[in-house]
Amino acid sequence: IGDLCRMGILGEPDAELEDLLSEVESVQQAAFSKVKAGTLGGDMIAHAESVLKASKVAAYTDFFAHGMG
């Protein structure tokens, strides 16, 4: 599906797309869960990477990348 976070669709998303977007959201929320004063960015990324590696879609990912904001 490529860069799922910046894709657009015509019509309603199918179950596969919704599942993949849910996985993306889980990894993003894992990183956000570590945000607090004094936390190193690398620690947030490491936590999110561990969630991604444990994901059911881990075999389809190449790497953990930056966000858009």
Buried (B, 14 or more C-beta within 10 A) or exposed (E): EEEEEEEEEEEEEEEEBEEBBEBBEBBBEBBEEBEEEEEEEEEBBEBBBEBBEEBEBEEEBEEBEEEEE
